[in-house]
Amino acid sequence: MDSYDIVIIGAGPAGSMAAYNLARKFKVLMLEAHKVPRNKSCSGVLIKKAVDLINKNFGHIPDDVKSRPYTTNGITIVNEAMVAQDFCDNGVNVLRDRFDYWLMQKAVEAGTEIKDNSRVVNISENENKVTVTIKGDKVYDVDAKIVLACDGVNGVSRRLTNSPQQDKVVTYQKFYHAVASFDTSKFYAYIAKDFSQYDAWINTKNDCIIVGTIAKKLTTAKSLHQSFIEYLTTHKEFKILNEVKEETWCIPLVIPDFPILLRKKRVFFAGEVAGLLNPFGEGISLALFSGLCFAEACLKQNSFKLCDWTEIEYNYTSSMKNEIEYMKRQWLFLKKFYPYFWNNVLQSNQ
Ligand SMILES: Cc1cc2nc3c(=O)[nH]c(=O)nc-3n(C[C@H](O)[C@H](O)[C@H](O)COP(=O)(O)OP(=O)(O)OC[C@H]3O[C@@H](n4cnc5c(N)ncnc54)[C@H](O)[C@@H]3O)c2cc1C
């Protein structure tokens, strides 16, 4: 049986950031359920905070990973009375399959061993090690001193470690060749109940305009999506030329006081599976940051043994503290300035 210092589950931004930094000192295996490059339903807007973390750790984002317009200019929140307010932020527009693949390759260059098409199906622990069971072409086990779960909202690590499950909402978005009277560098979030049980959005990627919404159930999301399209057609000169594709996914319903899970025995959690998500579904900056904080906590260990996982937990949670508080402060800001949004999200998803 192969043995590693650290096994990372999931090759998204959280997993690759952790792997990239850890591989300098430890023997690291990163497992990805899908064949890479894999798609992840996403608006692909990297806020400035995420871009800064990437530049510092991985270098500049190559153009072939980006989608047009390459730079984004923040979020415009359109309230229930259809009044728009801009929140500027200099970000970057990326295609998630290419972006995540680029990050993963950086982790491999740093020394990470990667196995794609390798789905984790079991995690078991004894006193000294964690055994991870993988289903690929065959079923087999690997051992690790500790595990970092970065398997996102649809992952299995919470269930396999008997941790509390995440409450989720469904995202539904369609890609269109279309015309509309919007600033293509902006991400528009509409909070009216007629369009969403969270927010409905419109943004641009290459030659597509993407229209999406969120609800507790997919059938509700589809019906709200239709109402939103009708509104855009009537009021925003939105004209569909043809439909390109549709995507259904989930986001964890992260609202204030939602419990965040950073460790269960020898299994640590980062990114979305830990419950890290900013309001309006921005999660890449938190995925990158938590992956980095976990790696730094491990790198502080003097020996190669990684035996003192309580110390790793202490350092990891300490460095995440401010970011988690910031996440919660944003909700308090929204409660103050957008009480309608706050109430809609809480009431719709009870
Ligand atoms: C519609 C939509 C739009 C979004 N738009 C934005 C946006 O514009 N900007 C932003 O910052 N955030 C956005 N988000 C959120 C963002 O996509 C996530 O927060 C982010 O991807 C989380 O990163 P992660 O590394 O934690 O997990 P993920 O990126 O989800 O990666 C998890 C990985 O784990 C793998 N995996 C799962 N189960 C297993 C298993 N059993 N074994 C092995 N591997 C496994 C998955 O295949 C996947 O590759 C959006 C989300 C949605 C749904």
The ligand as an SDF file (V2000), in Angstrom:
LIG
                    3D

 53 58  0  0  0  0  0  0  0  0999 V2000
  -23.1330   28.6330  -10.6220 C   0  0  0  0  0  0  0  0  0  0  0  0
  -21.9690   29.0080   -9.7320 C   0  0  0  0  0  0  0  0  0  0  0  0
  -21.2930   30.1900   -9.9660 C   0  0  0  0  0  0  0  0  0  0  0  0
  -20.1890   30.5230   -9.1790 C   0  0  0  0  0  0  0  0  0  0  0  0
  -19.5000   31.6530   -9.4800 N   0  0  0  0  0  0  0  0  0  0  0  0
  -18.4070   31.9930   -8.7650 C   0  0  0  0  0  0  0  0  0  0  0  0
  -17.6240   33.1140   -9.1320 C   0  0  0  0  0  0  0  0  0  0  0  0
  -17.8670   33.7780  -10.1410 O   0  0  0  0  0  0  0  0  0  0  0  0
  -16.5490   33.4220   -8.3700 N   0  0  0  0  0  0  0  0  0  0  0  0
  -16.2190   32.6930   -7.2480 C   0  0  0  0  0  0  0  0  0  0  0  0
  -15.2660   33.0470   -6.5540 O   0  0  0  0  0  0  0  0  0  0  0  0
  -16.9450   31.6100   -6.9030 N   0  0  0  0  0  0  0  0  0  0  0  0
  -18.0080   31.2180   -7.6420 C   0  0  0  0  0  0  0  0  0  0  0  0
  -18.7080   30.0930   -7.3180 N   0  0  0  0  0  0  0  0  0  0  0  0
  -18.2630   29.2870   -6.1640 C   0  0  0  0  0  0  0  0  0  0  0  0
  -16.9950   28.5080   -6.5160 C   0  0  0  0  0  0  0  0  0  0  0  0
  -17.1750   27.7780   -7.7060 O   0  0  0  0  0  0  0  0  0  0  0  0
  -16.6150   27.5410   -5.3960 C   0  0  0  0  0  0  0  0  0  0  0  0
  -16.7130   28.2020   -4.1450 O   0  0  0  0  0  0  0  0  0  0  0  0
  -15.1930   27.0090   -5.5670 C   0  0  0  0  0  0  0  0  0  0  0  0
  -15.0890   26.2450   -6.7380 O   0  0  0  0  0  0  0  0  0  0  0  0
  -14.8110   26.1390   -4.3720 C   0  0  0  0  0  0  0  0  0  0  0  0
  -13.5340   25.6100   -4.5920 O   0  0  0  0  0  0  0  0  0  0  0  0
  -13.1050   24.2380   -3.9020 P   0  0  0  0  0  0  0  0  0  0  0  0
  -11.7020   24.0050   -4.3010 O   0  0  0  0  0  0  0  0  0  0  0  0
  -13.4920   24.2830   -2.4820 O   0  0  0  0  0  0  0  0  0  0  0  0
  -14.0690   23.1260   -4.5670 O   0  0  0  0  0  0  0  0  0  0  0  0
  -14.3350   22.7520   -6.0940 P   0  0  0  0  0  0  0  0  0  0  0  0
  -13.8420   23.7860   -7.0000 O   0  0  0  0  0  0  0  0  0  0  0  0
  -15.7730   22.3800   -6.1650 O   0  0  0  0  0  0  0  0  0  0  0  0
  -13.4600   21.4580   -6.3220 O   0  0  0  0  0  0  0  0  0  0  0  0
  -13.7920   20.2480   -5.6710 C   0  0  0  0  0  0  0  0  0  0  0  0
  -13.1380   19.1090   -6.4380 C   0  0  0  0  0  0  0  0  0  0  0  0
  -13.2970   17.9030   -5.6990 O   0  0  0  0  0  0  0  0  0  0  0  0
  -13.6100   16.8480   -6.5960 C   0  0  0  0  0  0  0  0  0  0  0  0
  -14.2890   15.7690   -5.8660 N   0  0  0  0  0  0  0  0  0  0  0  0
  -15.5530   15.7530   -5.3880 C   0  0  0  0  0  0  0  0  0  0  0  0
  -15.8070   14.5740   -4.7840 N   0  0  0  0  0  0  0  0  0  0  0  0
  -14.6650   13.8430   -4.8780 C   0  0  0  0  0  0  0  0  0  0  0  0
  -14.3070   12.5350   -4.4490 C   0  0  0  0  0  0  0  0  0  0  0  0
  -15.1730   11.7330   -3.8010 N   0  0  0  0  0  0  0  0  0  0  0  0
  -13.0560   12.0660   -4.7150 N   0  0  0  0  0  0  0  0  0  0  0  0
  -12.1620   12.8590   -5.3710 C   0  0  0  0  0  0  0  0  0  0  0  0
  -12.4550   14.1150   -5.8120 N   0  0  0  0  0  0  0  0  0  0  0  0
  -13.6890   14.5960   -5.5530 C   0  0  0  0  0  0  0  0  0  0  0  0
  -14.5070   17.5320   -7.6190 C   0  0  0  0  0  0  0  0  0  0  0  0
  -14.5980   16.7930   -8.8210 O   0  0  0  0  0  0  0  0  0  0  0  0
  -13.8110   18.8740   -7.7990 C   0  0  0  0  0  0  0  0  0  0  0  0
  -12.8440   18.8470   -8.8050 O   0  0  0  0  0  0  0  0  0  0  0  0
  -19.7960   29.7010   -8.0930 C   0  0  0  0  0  0  0  0  0  0  0  0
  -20.4950   28.4990   -7.8450 C   0  0  0  0  0  0  0  0  0  0  0  0
  -21.5540   28.1470   -8.6660 C   0  0  0  0  0  0  0  0  0  0  0  0
  -22.2530   26.8410   -8.4340 C   0  0  0  0  0  0  0  0  0  0  0  0
  1  2  1  0
  2  3  1  0
  2 52  2  0
  3  4  2  0
  4  5  1  0
  4 50  1  0
  5  6  2  0
  6  7  1  0
  6 13  1  0
  7  8  2  0
  7  9  1  0
  9 10  1  0
 10 11  2  0
 10 12  1  0
 12 13  2  0
 13 14  1  0
 14 15  1  0
 14 50  1  0
 15 16  1  0
 16 17  1  0
 16 18  1  0
 18 19  1  0
 18 20  1  0
 20 21  1  0
 20 22  1  0
 22 23  1  0
 23 24  1  0
 24 25  2  0
 24 26  1  0
 24 27  1  0
 27 28  1  0
 28 29  2  0
 28 30  1  0
 28 31  1  0
 31 32  1  0
 32 33  1  0
 33 34  1  0
 33 48  1  0
 34 35  1  0
 35 36  1  0
 35 46  1  0
 36 37  1  0
 36 45  1  0
 37 38  2  0
 38 39  1  0
 39 40  1  0
 39 45  2  0
 40 41  1  0
 40 42  2  0
 42 43  1  0
 43 44  2  0
 44 45  1  0
 46 47  1  0
 46 48  1  0
 48 49  1  0
 50 51  2  0
 51 52  1  0
 52 53  1  0
M  END
$$$$
